[in-house]
Amino acid sequence: MSKKNSVIFAISSLFFSISFLSIGYGMIMTFVGIFLKENGSTDMVIGIINAAFFLGAMASSIFSQKIISSVGHIRSFVTFASLMVITFLLHALFLNEFFWTILRFVSGFAYYGLLIILESWLNEKSTNEQRGQILAIYTTIFYLATALGQLLLNINEDFKHMIFSIGAILVLFSVIFIAMTKIKEPVLQPFERYSFPKLYNIVPLSVTGSFIGGFLIGGFFTMIPLYILNTFDSKEVLSFFMTFTLIGGLLSQWPIGKLSDMYGRRKLIAFTGFSTACISILFIILSPSETLLYVLGLLLGVSIFCIYPLSLSRANDVIDENKDIVEISRALLFAYGTGSFLAPIIIGIGFSYLNQNILFIIFTVLGIYLAFYSLSKKRIADDDMSVFVNVPLTSSSVIPEIDPRQDQEWVDEQQTNNI
């Protein structure tokens, strides 16, 4: 067995843990809105409850590191996983909107704490030569597992009350692989903080793209399910739509990345912005059949899931060697999280006081704005460009450390291979 393959085998337990965690995450993230809608909650309240998850995620990026550093990775993983299991089971026991808001906040905090632990372990085992391969495997697993979680929504109607229990079981499976791991616990380095005004002056397109990308992804997971349910009144249609959209996001990463390496990030960011706007308009003006809906979902995934990785690549193109790329990448991730947090609140209010088409009207406006804003920015010279790297659609503040673009030799090698 080669050294490279031996490292992949050694961290396979992490990938299995990520798989089960992502299946449970994807399933519950979508199902919460369904369950609340079926039990009479208003769209605005559903938006607020879903936003609490992302607020917990943002809090986790700031505070969970202290817990992990104090008690260690394995104990922290068990603690955060236990919190997720408890919140899932409490969802099933009590239906109180205020209580559910607290539960979603806690589960968001715990989930992103788990991601910090898993990603820091991946980073510990990643050499400069393997970071690209490990990150690609991680990204692929995350997309596929999250898509699989959507298909579980098709569970027989008689057992729908068991969804939260199934989610809890999946999280517990992830604990088994971590509890048995022999991987050395890494040391988490303290995170520096960048002010957003300062960051915006350095990489304005990256900040804007990260925020809008987060808004679109947050809206996709939390509020599009309500739109599909209102239109088709079918959880089966919803689950397949979500799956096709996630598959579209996964399939688009490589070609969009290659095109951006050839023609520049700003053109591809503009392309994804215009594409998002055009597809959103089709949702508004058409009365799609199920087949057409799945096609539109696939195309929507191609558009919205590439915006954040392209924005991150733009930052790597712009930032010179005297700037701390890792910390700026973390700040962009926080901008992405802010957009994800605001999306369900704003769209939920729009659903309650206007109509459901407001979702795609907002998507259209943001897509057009991002496209024109991107084209208004200065083109980066070919010699100054980095390379595109796929990143998971949900990741923690540790993911920038895994990014292979921090190694200039790797970047030079990839650019040579692309010639």
ZIMO-V609607 format. One line per field, one symbol per residue. phi: phi as a letter, one per 40 degrees, with the letter a starting at -180 (. if undefined). psi: psi as a letter, one per 30 degrees, with the letter a starting at -180 (. if undefined). burial: + if it has 16 or more other ideal C-beta (glycine too) atoms within 10 Angstrom, else -. A space follows every 50 residues. Layout:
phi=???
psi=???
burial=???
This chain:
phi=.cccccccccbcccccccccccccccccdccdccccccbgcccccccccc cdccccccccccbcdcccccbgccccccccccccccccccdccbbbcccc cccccccccccccccdcccccdcccccdcbdccccccdcccccccccccc ccccdddcbcccdcccdccccccccdcccccbccccbcccccbbccdccc ccbcccccccccdccccccccbbcdccccccbfacccccccccccccdcc ccdcccccccccbhcccccccccccdccccccccccbcccccdccccdcc cdccccccdcccccccccccccbcccccccccccccccccccdccccccc dcbbaccddcccdccccccccccccccccccdccccbcbcbccbacccdc ccdcccbcccccccccccc
psi=kleeeeeeeegeeeeeeeeeeeeeeeeeeefeeeeeefggkleeeeeeee eeeeeeeeeefeffeeeefefleeeeeeeeeeeeeeeeeeefekjkeeee eeeeeeeeeeefeeeeeeeeeeeefkleffeeeeeeeeeeeeeeeeeeee fffgkkefgfffeeeeeeeeeeeeeeeeffkgkkklkkkkklkkkeeeee feieeeeeeeeeeeeeeeeeeefeeeeeeeefhkfeeeeeeeeeeeeeee ffeeeeeeeeeefleeeeeeeeeeeeeeeeeeeeflikleeeeeeeeeee eeefffeeeeeeeeefeeklffljeeeeeeeeeeeeeeeeefefeeeeee eefclfffefeeeeeeeeeeeeeefflkkkkeffkblkkklkfklaffef ffjfffjeeeeeeeeeff.
burial=------++--+-+++++++++++++++++++++++++---+-++++++++ +++++++++++--++-++----++-++-+++-+++-++-++--------+ +-++++++++++++++++++++++++---+++-++++++-++++++++++ +++-+-------++-+++-++-+++-++--+-+-++-+--+--+----++ -++-+++++++++++++++++++++++++--+--+-++++++++++++++ -++--++-+++--++++++++++++++-+++++---------++++++++ +++++++++++++++++++-----++++++++++++++++++++++++-+ +----+++++++++-+++-++-++--+-------++++++++++++++++ ++++++---++--+-----
